[in-house]
Amino acid sequence: MIDAVILSDVTKRFGTKVAVNSLDLRVRAGTITGFLGPNGSGKTTTLRLITRLYDPDEGVVNVLGSTSEKCASDRLGYLPEERGLYRSMRVFELLTFFARLKGVRSPEADIRDWLERLDLADAAQLKVEALSKGMAQRVQFIAAVVHRPILVILDEPYSGLDPVHAAQIGDAIRELKSRGSTVILSTHDMDVAQQMCDSLLLIHQGNKVLDGTWEEVRHRHGRLTVRARLSGLPIDVSRLPGVERSVDLGAETSITMVPSGDPQELLLGLQQQGPVARFELGESSLREIFLERVGATRSEGAVAGVENHE
């Protein structure tokens, strides 16, 4: 199977409000796909369409080769944005309960392995109500994956985690991929998305704004950037060629070039103003591309009359 998830011209409305607008997307099997977008963009609605919590008003949702509303739940693992655990149950008991709901008859060994891996072995007999927010978050992650699902959907899995435990979750996600699972990762952390994901999807105002691998996204939407400084002189950006925008950082200037800009011409322009103390080339980060693309579509969405639920 090449694609684990296919959405074809999918629209979802809540009353008169459009949450997802004629969305087409493909998630390749065996990859980590990053779902990006600001709050209210339609990301979570899209995830709920994939998990069949919502039905589309228009279009077709194909998950693991099936368009049926009853896609086998034991093949799917879902960590929702809204966390929810039975507070009176003990951790090991709770995870056993969830695993058996997914059809796993003897999940005890896998549960012990996950608890050990995520520093929760000592919490196995604690009641959920006694857990810290970060501990509860890791328990819910285990509940989503302990049955070894083929498709794993994670909505903000790093929320509430310190750097050490966030790194553990990152390693766990990579291991899920290495085992052959397909992972959809919804996150606001652009660094995580850029480093971990094989492909990226940005949704804004219910529409797909960009998708592709990081290399493809960078090639289509990225810009060359320059950190520049003259020796003892301010930079007159208005006299420089190929500048799209600039930011005065005090000691130096950050310059973003137009797509056709030539950094050599920019350097020559700087040298005409004075001795160049610094000229450092870089490229747009995913965060910068995200901010640019979201800003570029705000007015378009307003004109189109698309409003959103998350």
C-alpha positions, 0 to 999 in steps of 0.5 A: 500500500502506497498511501495510508490516508487519502482525502479527496475534495473533502469539506466539513461544515459546522452550520454555516462555518467551513472548517475544512474546505475541498481538501485533497491530501495523501499520507504515504504509508510508513512515513511521519507526516507533520500537520501544521497550522495556527489555532483554528486552522482546521487541523484537528477537524481534519484529524477527526475526519481521518479517525472517523469521529467526523463524517465529511459533508462532501468528498471521500476519506480513505483510511488504510484502503477503506472508505467505510465508516467502520475502519478497524479501530485496532489498526488505528492509534489516536492521541487526541488534543483533549486529554482524558483518562479514567482518574480512579484507575491505576496506570497499569490497569488503565493501559491493560483496559485500553489495550484489550479494547483494541483486541490485545489479549495479553498486553502486559509485556508491552505495557511494562516495556513502554512504562520502562522506556518512558520513565513510568515504571515506578508509576505503574500502580499509581492512580491516574489522579496522582499523576503530574500533567507530564506523566499523564501525557506519557501514559496517554501516549502509551494508551494510543500505541500499545496495541501496535497500530498501523496508523498513529495520529498524534495531536500535540504529543509534546504538550506539557512535557519537559525537554527530557521526556519530549526527547523520549517521545520523539525517539518513540515516534521514530521507533514506531516508524521503524516498525512500519507504522504511519505517523501523523504528527500535529504540532506547533513546534516548527523545529520538531516538524522540520527535523522529524517529518518526512513530509509536511502539510500546512492547513490555514483557514480550512485550506491546504496552503503547502505540502511536500517534503522539507526540501520541496517546501524549502525550494518552493517557498523558502528565501535566501537570508543574509546576516550583514554588518558594516564596520562602524557604519549603518546599512542603507537597505534602500540602496541594496539590490534584491531585498524583499524585507529587512530587520534591524537587529541593532549590531547587524541587519537581517535581510531576506532576498527576493526569489530572484535575488543574487547574493553576490550582487547584494555583497557588492552593494554592501561593499560600495557602502563600506567595509563588510564585517559580516556577510552570512548566508542562510535559508528560511526556516520552516517557522519563517515559511509558516509565518509568511504563508499564513500571513499571505492567506489571511486576506484571501480567506476573508475574501472567500468567507471561510471561517473555521473550527479547530 
